[in-house]
Amino acid sequence: MLPKLNRLKKKKDFEKVFKLGKGVKQGFIALKLNRNGLENSRLGFIVSLKVSKKAVVRNKVKRRLREIIRARIKDIKKGFDVVLIALPGSDTKDFEETKKLVEKLFKKVGIL
């Protein structure tokens, strides 16, 4: 689990990232980010019904994404709000494949 100060939780924060942030999409993950003016980066995760109708599967995808971020949270640049969006097909990928793609996206936008 991510530390509380690194979690993006409020609906208005998610809306701000979607409205003002820039996005990158690759494979089965999309990433939106926006500067937040804080001393730390906050992250949020979205796994919709399009990924799977089963809550168990959606939660598994979300747990994988959280663990990937938790392990690298110290390497992520400060001052960003980031939303990771799992796209259809992410439920069939294994942990290592997901990890490589997330790290690739973070490097692409320049915050890792």
N, C-alpha and C positions, 0 to 999 in steps of 0.2 A: 504494500500500500504506500502511496505517496504521502509525504509529510503534508499537513494541513495547509501550510503556506505555499505549497506548490500545486494546489488543486484549483481548478477553475470550476466553480459550482453554480453561480448565479446565472439565471436566464439572460439578464441584461449584459453580462460579460460575454456570453456566447454570441449574443446578437451583435455586440460591438465588433467582435473578431470577424464575423461573417460580413458585416456591413463595410468595415474599414480595412480589413486585412487583405493580404495577398495570398494566393493559393497555388499549390503545386499538387499535381496528381501523377502517380506512377503505379502501374500494376493494380493491385487491389487495395491501395491506401491513398487517401487524399489528405493534404495537410493545409491548414489555414493558419496564418500568424499575423500578429499585430503588436506593435510596441505598447507596453503598459505603463511605463514611467515608474515602475516599482524597482526595488532592489533585488527581486527574485523573479524567476519565470514561473508562470502558472500554466498547467496543462489540463485539457479536458478531452474526453473520448466520446465518440458517437458510433454506436453500432445499431443500425436500424433493422426493421423487420425485413428489409430487402436482403439482408445477409442470411437470415434464417428465421423461420416462423417460431422456432423453439427458443425459449428464454435461456435454457441451459447452454445452448450453442453460442448465443450472443454474449452471455456472461463469460464464457470461456475465451472468446476472442478479446473481450475487454480486459480480462485478467492478464492475458498474454501481452497486450499492449502496455498495460500498467507496469508489468515486471520489466519489460524492455527499457522503459523510461526510468524506472526506479534505479536500475543498475547504472545508468549513464547520467543521472540528474546533475551530478557535480560538473560534468563536462559541457552542459548546455549553457549558452551565454545568458546572462542576466537581462531582465527587462523586457521579456516577451510573453504574450499570451498565445498559446498554441492549442489548436484543436486538431486531433487526429480522427479521421473519419474512415471507418472500415467499409469497404465496398463489397458488393456481392463477389463471392469467390474466396474471401479471406477466411472463411470457416474451414476450407479444405486444405489450407497451407499449414505447414509445420512451423514450430517455433523459430528455428534457425532461418528459414526463408523469410519470415515476417521480420525478424531482427535485422537482417541484412537490408531489407527494403526500407525500414524505418530509419536506419542509420544513413542510408543513401539519400533519403529525402531531407533529413536534417542537414547533411553536408551540402546538399544542393541549394538550400535556402540560406546557408552560411551561419547557422547557430550552433553547430557542433564542432 
